[in-house]
Amino acid sequence: MNKLTALLLCATSYNLLAQTALLPHTTDWIKDNVFTQGIEGPAVDNKGHLYAVNFKNQGTIGKVIKKDQAQLFITLPKGSIGNGIRFDSHNNMFIADYTGHNILKVDNKTKLVTVFAHNKKMNQPNDIAIMKSGVLFASDPNWSNNTGNLWRIDKDGSTHLLESNMGTTNGIEVSNDQKLLYINESKQRKIWQYDIQKGNTLINKRLLIEFPDFGLDGMRTDIKGNLYVARYGKGVIAKVSPQGKLLKEIQLRGKFPTNIAFGGNNRDQIFITMQKRGAIETIMADYSGAN
């Protein structure tokens, strides 16, 4: 083999590897345009059913029955549009209503939608995390000013401002052991970590990881403490260790993931909502999801 042939073979191998690296590692669970481009807030209840906001029309919640099959679950009150969704241990649904500046609650048995929490000082509740006790944490960005807040909502619906004047707060999650809270700032591309103390107060804020480009959106943790982050605009899910090391990036079919949720028989299937496409992608995880 002469030198030119060897160089050509190396170049060909490199190109093949590069193309392979860019191939999507996910498959479609729900096809394009079943949900609107405002699709967000995937969440799985304790019966294994998957939900997401904005099914066919804004201001709705869709329920995914199985692959390639979804239906309308509820329509929210006029003027409300959901974003993040979480479930408590009783299977009640909580929704971040960013246009109504509320946290909504949907009764498990009656589907009755009520305002669980409201504070006129909230910008627009974006995403929520829930502890096993039922206490909620909410991100609250002000996109026009590139700022944001962090709130706690107790089980009685009372709201408590934990931190203000942050970056554009967005994805938020509680660790499986209930000891850590994570929140990211989309435009600043930073993920912060706090210790959760008795009484659900936060201390010891520190930077977990900072990314050089693209945006950050929804997040979830697995039972090992790894954090899965939707990288908006890059089209990947970043897997980050509890120590803040980027372990890998999962290539998606679309470029604009908004949020993720764990589900499936063993809670080791990741569902990813995709803006622009109005679709849901899926992949199997290494470990089961927390919460």
N, C-alpha and C positions, 0 to 999 in steps of 0.2 A: 504494500500500500504506500503510494507516494504522499508527500506532505499535503498537496492540494486536496487529494481525496479524503485524507484524514480530517482536514479542516472543514470540508463540506459535510462530512458525516457528523462532526461535532456540532456544526451549526444546525443541521437538520434535527438532531437529538434535542438540542436546546429549544428549538422552536416547538417541537412536539411536547416537551415538558411544559413550556409556557402556555400552550393551548390547553393542555390537560388541567393546569392549575386554574384556568379561567372557566372551565366547564362547571355548570351548576351542580351542586351536591344534593340539591333538594328536588322534590317532585311536587306537582300541584295537587293540593287536597280539594280546593275549590277554585274553579276556573275564573278567567278574567270577567270583570264587570258584573259578577253576581252581587257583590257589594259595591258601594260607591267608592270614589277615590278618597273618601274620608274614612275608610276602614281602619279600625284601631281596636284597642282594648280586648284582645283575645283572652278568654278565661275559661277554665274548665271547672264545672261544679263537682260535688262529691259523688255524683252518679256517672261521671265521665262524659257529660255532654259539653260540647264546645260552643261558645258564644262569641260574637263580635258586634261592634256597633256599625250602624248605617248599612243595613241590608236593603238593597235596591233604592232606598230613599234615605236622605238625611233625617236624623231624629228617630231612628228605629234601632231595635236590637234584633239580630238574626241568630237563629239556633242551627247549628250544623248537625244534621242527623247522622250522616256518614259521608264517605268520600263522594264528591260531586253532587251532594244533596243538602240544601239548606232551605230554611223556611223562616217566615216572620215569627218572632217570639212576642214582642210587644212594640207598640208605638209610644214614644215618650210624650209627656205633656207639651202643648204648643210652646215653642220658643226654646225648648231644651234639645241639646245635641250631646250625645255621650262621647266620652273618650276612653279612659281606663275603666276596667271592670274587675271586681274581685268578689269572692264569695266567703261568707263566714261559715262556721261549723254547722249552722242550721240550714245552710244552702240558700240563705237570703243573698240577693245580689246587691252590690253597691256600685254606683256608677258616678264617675266624675263628669258632671254636667257643666261644660266650660262656658256655654252661652248663658246659662241661668245662674252661674256662680254658685252652684250647689253641689252637694253630694246627695244623690238620690238613693233610695232604698226600694227594692222590689221584693215584696213578700213572697216567700217560697210557695205558699199554698194558694194564695188568691191572685197573685200577679199585680196586686195593688201597688202603684208607684206613689211614694211620698217623699217629701223633702226631709232627708235625715239630718243634714247640716247645711247652714247658710251663714255666710259672713260677708257683709258688703265690702269689706277690705280685701277680699280675695280678687285677684286679677281674673283668672280663669282656671279653675282646678283642671289639671291635665291628666295626671296618672296617680294611681293610689296603690299603696301596699297595705297588707293586713297582717296583724299578728294573730297567733292562735287564740289569744284572749278576745279578739274582736276589735281591738284598737286599730285605727287607721292612721296612716301617714299619707300626706298628699303633696305633690309638687304643684307649683302655682306660678307659671311663667308670665312675664310681660314681654312679649316678643318684640314690640316696637322699641322698647328701651333696652333690650338685651339684659334684662334683670329678672329676678324671680324670688319667690318665697318658699318656705317649707313649713307645713302645718301638721299638727296632730289633731285627730278627731276622736274623742273618747266615745265609749259605748252609749253614753247618754246624748250624743250628738253635739256636745259642746266642742268649740273650736279653739285651738291654742296655737298662736304663731310662735314657732320655734326659732326661725331665723329669717331675716329679711335682707334685701339688697344683695342677694346672691347673683350668679349668672342666670341664664335662662334655664331654670330647673325643669326637668322633664322626667326621664325614667327613674323609678324608685322601687326599692325592694328591701325586704327583711330577710336575714339569713335564717337557715333552717333551725339553728339553735336559739334563735330569738335574741341574740346578743349584739347583732350588728345591723345598722341601717346603711343602705347605699342610696345615693342620689346623684344623678348626673346633670351637667349643664351643657345643653345642646350646642350652642354657638361657641362656647369656650372650650368644648371638647374635653372636659374634666369629669372624673368620677370621684366623689368624696365618700369617705367611710366614717361612721360615728359608732361609739359604744352606746348601747341602750342600757340605761340604769333603772333601778327600782323606781316605780312611778312613771316609767316610760319617758324619762328625760334623757337628753343626749349630751354626751361629753366626748372629749378627745377627738375632735374633728381632724382628719388628715387626708391628704391627697392619695388616692389609691393608684390611679393611672391617668395619664394625659395623652391624647392622640394628636398627631400633627396636622390632620386634615379631615374633611368630611364632618358629618354631624353625628350626634348621639340621640337615640330615642329610647324605647322601652327596654327593660332589663328583667331577668329572672335568675335565680340561683338554683343549683342542684344540691343534692344531699351531701356532697363533698365540699361545698362552699364555693365552687366555681361560679363565676358570674357570666351570664350570656347577654350580650349587648347588641341591640340593633344599630348598625352603622348606616345611618340615613345618607343616601347619595353614593355610598361605596358599594352597596349591594352585598354586604356580608354580615354574618353574625360573628362577633368577636367573643372568644372564650378566654376569660381572664381568671387567673388563680386568685385565691384569697390574699396572696402576698402582692398582687398587682402586676404579675407577669402575664404578658400576652401569650397564651398557649397555642392558639390557632385561630384561623379565620375560615368560616364556613361560607363558601360561595353560593349565592342565591341566583335565581332566574331573573328577578327584577332588581332594580337599583335602589328602591326606596322602601325598605322595611320600616314599619312603624312600631311594632311591638311583638312580643313572643309570649307563649304559654306552654307549659308542660301538660301532657295528657296521655291518652292511650291506656292500654291494659295495665302497664306497670309504671305509668307516668314518666316514661322515658322517650316519649314522642314529642318533638318540638313542633309547634304550630306558629307560623310567622305571617302576620298580616302585611300586605303589600300595597302601599299607596300607588297611585297611577294605574295599577293593574286592577284594583278592586278584587284581589284574589287572596288565597291563603296557600302558602307553601308549607311543606313538612319535611322533616328529617328525623332519624332516630339518634338519640343522644347516648353518650357513654354511660351516664348515670341517671337515675330518676330525679325529677324536679323536687324542689323543696315546696312546702306549703301546699 
